[in-house]
Each structure stands twice: as C-alpha cells, then as structure tokens.
Amino acid sequence: GGVVSHWLSEGGGMDVVLLGGPGDEDVVRQLGALTGTPPLPPLWSLGYHQSHWNVKSQPQLEGIDANADRLGWPLDGLWLDIEHAQGKRYFTWDGAAFPDPRGMAAAIEPKGRRLVAIADPHLRAAPEYDIYAAAANASLLVRPPPSRGGGNAGRSGGGDGEGGGEG
C-alpha cells in the first residue's frame, strides 16, 4: 500500500519541494509561505474594459468615453490597439490621430478610468524604424537556428502588415 515515487535526473542535481497539503488550498498556502504571495492587481484592472481593434483617433476614443457616461455603462479601462502607433510601429505615437495622449489619460482618470496603449511582443520589420534597426544591429531579434536557415530572420506576425511583413 502507500504511494511510490521514482525520481531521475539525467542532467545533474535536482531540487525538489514537496508540499504536503492535504488539500488544494493548503498547498497554495504552503507555496505562498515558501515563495511569497503575488501582489493583488490594481482594482481598476479587474473591472469593465472597452477594447477593440480600430480605435483610430482621439475623438473616437473620447466618444466611447462619453457614450459610456451617457448610457451609464460601467467602464474602468479604455484600450488602444496598434492604431495609436505611428505607422503601426510600437513604442511610437501617432501625433496626428492622437495629439494629446497625456490629456486623454488625465480626462478619464477622475472617473476611475485608465488608458491602456497595447504593445504586442513584436516589432515591425522596417529598416527606417529606429527601434527595429537598433534591435537588428544588436542581434536581438528572434532568428531561426543556424542549422535551419530560412528567410524569416527577425520577422513576426501573420502577413497582415502589422507584425514583420514588408515594412
């Protein structure tokens, strides 16, 4: 009877921590005592968020905010997708379409709302994009292993022009 366990390490030493429970909540509590507990997220982040691709201008975003007020809809976060960036290049800002990002954020904050500008984990592959060029020059871009070759070094995205398609 009883539990039997077999452990094997082919690559050297192995650290093992056994948490005795006996229940799930006990294991979580024991793990928290061992490693520390994560901080709670900000309350606004757990609320109602408006996020959809194609918010293309500051007036459009302000209209969404005003409509939520007019209709009495709860709203805690307003998200901007790639359109806030200049030429769909992350870490830039389209000043023509969104001329006052700080003002947008300041206008909604007294209502308990936050402005979130999304940044996906890829860079547009365009040599004239300073951030892409710096990453490429420093060999920081994901590339296929040397043994595989391939023509997609530094590319990402699915050909939608947003990720690593033609710049």
FENBEL-V189151 format. One record per residue. RES is the residue in one letter. PHI is phi in whole degrees, 0 to 359 (NA if undefined). PSI is psi as a letter, one per 30 degrees, with the letter a starting at -180 (none if undefined). Layout:
RES_PHI_PSI ; RES_PHI_PSI
This chain:
G_NA_l ; G_90_l ; V_266_k ; V_244_k ; S_224_k ; H_236_k ; W_238_k ; L_217_k ; S_231_j ; E_267_f ; G_243_g ; G_115_a ; G_293_l ; M_219_k ; D_267_k ; V_232_k ; V_239_k ; L_253_k ; L_251_j ; G_280_f ; G_70_b ; P_276_f ; G_254_l ; D_302_e ; E_297_e ; D_296_e ; V_296_e ; V_297_e ; R_295_e ; Q_294_e ; L_296_e ; G_297_e ; A_293_e ; L_281_e ; T_251_f ; G_95_l ; T_258_k ; P_289_l ; P_290_l ; L_289_k ; P_289_l ; P_300_k ; L_304_e ; W_299_f ; S_288_f ; L_265_g ; G_269_a ; Y_273_k ; H_236_k ; Q_251_j ; S_216_j ; H_207_k ; W_293_k ; N_100_g ; V_283_j ; K_254_g ; S_202_l ; Q_298_e ; P_301_e ; Q_295_e ; L_297_e ; E_298_e ; G_294_e ; I_298_e ; D_299_e ; A_295_e ; N_295_e ; A_299_e ; D_296_e ; R_298_e ; L_269_f ; G_72_g ; W_280_k ; P_291_k ; L_204_k ; D_245_f ; G_217_k ; L_245_k ; W_252_k ; L_249_k ; D_271_a ; I_304_f ; E_296_f ; H_287_f ; A_270_k ; Q_288_j ; G_63_g ; K_57_h ; R_247_j ; Y_303_l ; F_70_g ; T_233_l ; W_223_k ; D_278_j ; G_292_f ; A_285_e ; A_278_e ; F_230_i ; P_289_f ; D_222_i ; P_298_e ; R_295_e ; G_296_e ; M_300_e ; A_296_e ; A_293_e ; A_289_e ; I_266_f ; E_299_e ; P_299_f ; K_273_g ; G_84_g ; R_258_l ; R_233_k ; L_259_k ; V_236_k ; A_260_j ; I_291_k ; A_219_j ; D_285_l ; P_277_h ; H_208_l ; L_241_k ; R_293_k ; A_280_j ; A_218_j ; P_304_f ; E_279_f ; Y_277_j ; D_307_e ; I_293_e ; Y_297_e ; A_300_e ; A_295_e ; A_295_e ; A_295_e ; N_296_f ; A_268_g ; S_57_h ; L_262_f ; L_276_k ; V_293_k ; R_224_l ; P_291_l ; P_301_k ; P_305_e ; S_288_f ; R_265_f ; G_65_b ; G_100_l ; G_253_g ; N_251_g ; A_302_k ; G_77_g ; R_263_l ; S_211_l ; G_93_l ; G_250_h ; G_81_g ; D_271_g ; G_83_f ; E_271_e ; G_272_c ; G_250_g ; G_297_a ; E_299_k ; G_288_none
